[in-house]
């Protein structure tokens, strides 16, 4: 992942309101990791996050999770892990991958170790696919562990791949995922022509495909190449380039493949959303096809993308109970579970005193309008609370009595570029009869032609 400023013909940007590429248009995202989990009908995509207005990749600090059932309507589950949640790290929340292993969900990511400045491959775990994830430490035996990818084979053996600055490595992991098996370590660099970073492994018809961004030679921007092997750790036979230069690309590229509803899909990133700024990227998706010999047919990025609708639409869903782990805060309130049918792991309640509050973080790429909804219950009567979005105070939010959880629509709100803190708090001048319970906040993306 290197700094590269690309020049873009701006006509590419004009059509983004009627396109399925980029996939997510409300927030800057990169390094997509797509997955389908057991007993789950959703497609999941985990991404890194680029800060709006950035001219570097060094300020990347967190990760997001997205889900969909139709690849048109997406849910952004907000921030799932941040630099401030990782005690051993100091910077560089770059590419990541995810895995479901032995009943738990894992985020395999990279950050630089505090005081050393060396990239480590971190491991974080969650009981649910949307996180937030709790850091467990970094994987032992992985030196300079940038751009990790984890591959769980059919026999449940976990393999780790990582790469940086014209190198690529692989190894089998021990069962706890916290260390490699040293005897399996392999340097794959010589087998993967033009390799630079960002390996990804998937399986097709019994063969292992290792795809990666590379330079030809050391010429930016990156193209996407791949090799094929009979075993996860190779040896790999270099096959060639399957994504060449394209208009509006970022200096870097990074991607992963997934099979969903019978279709193979390649997720990657570009600079389309930002107008050509390589440090503020966006996730793209196109179908991945093979010829009769199993070779990947070249992908030419297009605004139509998956071609399922004129455009995608994303809803930001922020679980109230996640608190600090997702960039928010719980002040003088508690997480409870006695009112049934809550989403996530519970809900927030006990707004007993003035300024008791729950806050949640929403991140967006540019000033945007969203429809603001809250799922709540107020079993004992009507509740009166205020909502603070950044510095704008919305008064007289009335939550009607409801013994069960229901959604209430509070209309259109505006979010600013970057981080937006949404706070729901008890009013200090008007008594409430109800014991308010907040399940989640939902922000539905609104386009200009929908105002």
Secondary structure, 3 states (H helix, E strand, C coil): CCCCCCCCCHHHHHHHHHCCCCCCCCCCEEEEEEEECCCCCCEEEEEEECCCCCCCCCCCCEEEEEEECCCCEEEEEEEEEEHHHCCCEEECCCCEEEEEECCEEEEEEEEEECCCCCEEEEEEEECCCCCCCEEEEECECCCCCCCCEEEECCCCCEEEEEEECCEEEEEEECCCCCEECHHHCEECHHHCCCEEEEEEEEEECCEEEEEEEECCCCCCCCEEEEEEECCCCCCCEEEEEEECCCCCCCCCCCCEEEEECCEEEEEEEECCCCCCCCCCCEEEEEECCECCCCCECCCCCCCCCCCCCCCCEEEEEEEHHHHHHHCCEEECCEEECCCCCCCCCCEEECCCCCCCEEEEEEEECCCEEEEEEEEEEECCCCEEEEEEECCEEEEEEEECCEEEEEEEEEEEEEECCEEEEEEEEECCCCCCCCCCEEEEEEEEEECHHHC
